[in-house]
């Protein structure tokens, strides 16, 4: 069963706030715990909660707050909370400041659900990986920070990014790394799912995609009780 990440929405426009709530609740693994309209309401909610939210979706333009005052206040007082900016602000100075403050992402309104879902899926994968590790190798860190040597050097950058719906590059790279480590014997979708902290169906979707682009082979084998299982191997 997937852990639900708790989300607080800070948005003064009730219509936008409701759309954002619907967006969040359409993504598996996330739950909206409250919606607030002002900086003061945000402060009161954070003081009142016994368990802090994992993630805050924050607008730059809040009626009772000047600029990024609330952003930096949250950053200082609640360092365990992650932040995603969802705002109409496009000024480079604002974007730079929030990047320096360690935002997970910056999404410009009006927000498209596909773009929003991609961010939440990446957030879930990142947090799941961090929760399952005590130490990490450079390649794993590169995947978490969205840094890739291949992305910088490959002439087919567009092909790398042009993935089908439901396939996230961060997760795909992670599965490729796992398959490389298990090159000799291969893995089933169940085993890969356990490695990445996702369901068997999610793992199978990525594995079948790799089969379709001829990076993996799939073999049908029978287990101890005669039940067929599909094992994936690097070509």
N, C-alpha and C positions, 0 to 999 in steps of 0.2 A: 504493500500500500504506500502510495506516495505521500510524503510529508507536505502539508500545505504551508506555503510561505505567507505570512501576514502582511497585508498592504494597507497603508494609510494614504488617502488621496487628499491633497491640499489644492483646492480649486474653487475660486469664488463664483464662477458661472455654473449655476445648478444644472443647466442642460448639458454642458460639457462634462461636468462631474458624473452625471448619470450615464452618459455614453462611456466614459472611462471605466466606471464600475462594471458595466456590461462587458466591456472588453476584457477586463481582468477575470471576470467569472467565466468567460468562455475559454480561458487557458487553464488546462489541468495543472494542479499543484499550487494554485494561488487563491487567496481569500481576502476580500476587502473587510477590514475590521471597523473602519470609520471613514467618513468624509467630512472635512472641515473647510470653511470658507475664508478664514482669516488667520493671520499669524498668531493672534492671541488664542484662538480656539485650538490651533495646533499645539501651542505650549501647554494648555490645560489638559488636552488629551494625553500628551506624552507624560505629563506628571502623574496623571490619574491611573494610567495603565500599569498593571502589575507585570505584564509581559510586553516588552516593547515590540513594535512592528519590525519585521525584517527589512522592509522596503518602503520608502516614501516616494510617491509620484508628486513632484512639486512644480508649480507654476512660478515664473519669475514675478509676474504682476499680481501681487496680493494687496488688497486695499489699504491695510493698516501697516504695511511693511515697506521700507524704502529699499529698492533694488534687491540685492542679494543678502540682505541682513538676516532673514530667516534661514537661508541656506547655510551661512557660516555659523549661525547660532546652533543649528542642528549638528553641523559638522563638529563643533567644539564640545557640545554637551552630550551627544549621543553618537559616539564614534563607531558603535557596532551596527548602526542603521545604514543601509545602503540607500543611495539616492539616484533617481532617474528624473531628469528635467523634462517636463512636457509643457512647452510654452511657445508663444508666437514670437518671442524675442530671437532675432537673428544677428544681433550685433556681435562682431568678432570679439570685442572686449568682454562681453558677457559669457560667450562660449569659452574663451580662454580661462576666465576666472573659475568657472565651474569645473573645467577640466583639471585645473590645478588643485581644486578642492576634492578631486577623486570621485566624480560622478561615475556611475556605471554606464550611462548612456545619455544622449541629448536628442530628444525627438521634437521636431518642429510641428506645431499645429497648422492646419488640421491633420490629425493623426489617422493614418491608415491602419486598419486592424492587422493586416499581414506584417507590416513593419513592426507594430507593437508586439505581436505574438513572437516574432523572431527574437526580439530583445528579451522577453520574459523566458522563452525557452533557453536562450543562452545563459541567462541568469541562473535558472534552475540547474542546468548542467554544471556550471561553474561551482555553485555552492555545494552540489552533490559530490563533486570530485574533491573539493577541499575538505569536506566532512569525512571522506573515506580514506584520507591520506595522513601520514605522519611526516613524510618528507616527499620531495618531488625532484625529478630530473629536469634538466634544462628544456628538453623537448615538451614535457608536460606543462611546464611553466609557460612556454611559448604559445601553446594552444590556449591556455587560460587567458593570456594577455592579448590574444588575437594577433600575435606576431608570428610570421612564417617566413623562413628563408625562401621557400618555394614561391611565395607570393611576391617577394621582391625581385626574384631572378627569372621566374618563368615567363616566357613570351606569351603564354596562353592564360593570362590572368583572367580574362573575361570568361573563359571556359571553366576556370576554377570556381568563380563566383556564381556562374549561371547554373545553379543547382535546381532540381525539380522541387515542387511544393512538398513540404514535409521533411526535407533533407537539409540539415543545418551543417555548415562547414566545420564548425568547432567539434561537433559530435562525430562527424564523418572522419576527421583527422584523428580523433581519439581512437575510433574503431580500427582504422588502418594501422595505428601504432600497436594496438592490442593484437591484431592478426599477425603483424610482423613478429611479435614476441612469441607467438604460438604457431610459427610457420610449419613446424614439423608435423604436428598432430591435428592442427585445425581446431575449430570451436563450433559449438552449436549456438543457436540464438539465445537459449537460456543462459549459457555460460557468458556470452558477450553482454547480455542484459545485466547480469550480476556485476560484471566488471565496470560498467558505466553507470550503474544505479538506475536502470530503466527497465521497463517491462519487456517481456519476450517479443511482443508484437512490434514494439519500437525498434528493438535490436534487429529483428528480422527485416523490417522495412529498409534499414540501412544496408544490411548484408545483401539483400536481393538487389538493391541498387548497384552495389559493387560488382555483383555477378553480371548485371545487365551491361555494365561498361567494361566487362571482361578483366576486372582486377582480381576477382575471386572465382574459385570453382566451387560447385555445390555437389555433394555426394549424399545419396540416400542410404542410410544404414539402419540396421535394426538393433534396438537395445536389448537388455537382458530379458525383458518380458515380451519381446516380439513387437514392441511398438516402434514404428519407423521414426527416425529422426534425421534431420537434414544437417550435415556437417559442412562447414565452410573452410576452405583452404586457399592460401595465396597461390596464384598461378606461377 
